[in-house]
């Protein structure tokens, strides 16, 4: 299972490519557009969020499931700025990741988590903020060093510009400063150590 949020519709559309599903040849569930702190919830007409059995319903119900690959966080940090709200704090996002990992482990599954990719200079108003970028660095430092997950794939390092790590590498950018092109998608796939998917 792959659960990710980042740009699965970007890249070379003539080849109908998506983010690297070939990494996992098992049932794949995408939760595009989701946020760690709102995973499994739906906005009602009144603007509130109603729980829909969260992770258990969305991720953990597929038969034969053994691993969950998670790539969340960028929406939590970027989307609030589009409506003039502050991004979530790194502490809140870390707690969200811990809760997600706990639920996955309670289902006797392994969880592999990606670092949050760069988005400095994104063309969408309000996405790239100093607060959001600082929180991204803090959360990524935690992801790289915690023992909360069974494995980590460092997407951020795979696609960042070494000279400006908050930015996606120009050669891997789809053009909006946030989403990868096909080369970027391949770099993300290469960040996954397939040995961590062994049964």
C-alpha positions, 0 to 999 in steps of 0.5 A, spaced: 500 500 500 502 506 498 499 512 501 501 519 499 499 526 497 504 529 492 503 531 485 500 524 483 497 528 477 503 531 475 509 529 470 509 527 463 501 526 462 503 523 455 505 517 458 500 517 463 505 516 469 503 517 476 508 517 482 511 510 482 506 505 484 511 500 481 515 501 488 509 496 491 506 491 487 500 490 492 494 493 493 495 501 492 490 506 496 492 513 495 489 518 499 491 524 495 490 531 498 489 529 505 493 531 511 496 527 517 491 531 522 485 530 518 486 523 515 480 519 515 475 526 516 470 529 511 468 536 511 461 537 512 457 543 509 457 546 516 465 546 515 466 541 521 470 535 520 466 528 521 470 522 523 469 516 518 473 511 522 480 514 520 486 510 518 482 504 520 477 505 514 481 508 509 488 504 510 487 498 514 482 494 511 485 491 505 486 483 505 493 481 504 496 488 507 503 488 510 506 494 509 503 502 509 508 507 505 506 514 508 507 520 505 504 526 508 505 533 511 506 538 506 498 539 506 498 540 513 504 545 512 502 549 506 494 549 505 493 553 511 496 559 508 492 559 502 486 561 507 490 566 511 491 561 517 498 559 520 501 552 518 500 547 524 506 546 528 511 541 528 509 538 535 502 537 532 504 534 526 509 529 530 504 527 534 499 526 528 505 521 525 505 518 532 498 516 532 498 514 525 504 509 526 500 507 533 494 505 529 498 501 523 502 497 528 496 495 532 493 492 526 500 488 525 502 492 519 509 495 518 509 503 516 514 506 512 514 514 512 517 519 507 520 525 509 516 532 507 519 534 500 521 541 499 516 547 497 520 553 498 518 558 492 511 554 490 507 558 486 501 557 489 499 563 494 500 562 501 503 555 501 511 557 502 511 561 508 517 561 513 513 558 519 511 552 514 518 551 512 521 551 519 516 546 521 518 542 515 525 542 517 524 540 524 519 534 522 524 531 517 529 531 523 525 527 527 522 523 522 530 521 520 532 520 527 525 517 531 524 509 532 517 510 531 517 507 524 519 501 521 523 504 516 524 511 513 525 513 505 528 520 505 524 523 499 526 530 501 533 529 500 532 525 494 529 531 490 531 537 494 536 542 491 543 541 495 544 549 494 538 550 497 535 544 501 528 548 502 527 548 494 526 542 489 531 541 485 530 545 478 531 538 474 526 535 478 521 540 478 514 540 474 514 547 474 510 550 480 516 549 485 512 544 489 511 538 485 516 533 482 516 531 474 517 524 472 525 525 473 523 527 480 518 521 481 523 516 479 528 519 484 522 518 490 522 511 488 529 510 488 529 513 495 525 507 497 529 501 500 526 495 497 529 490 502 524 494 507 518 491 504 520 484 505 515 479 508 
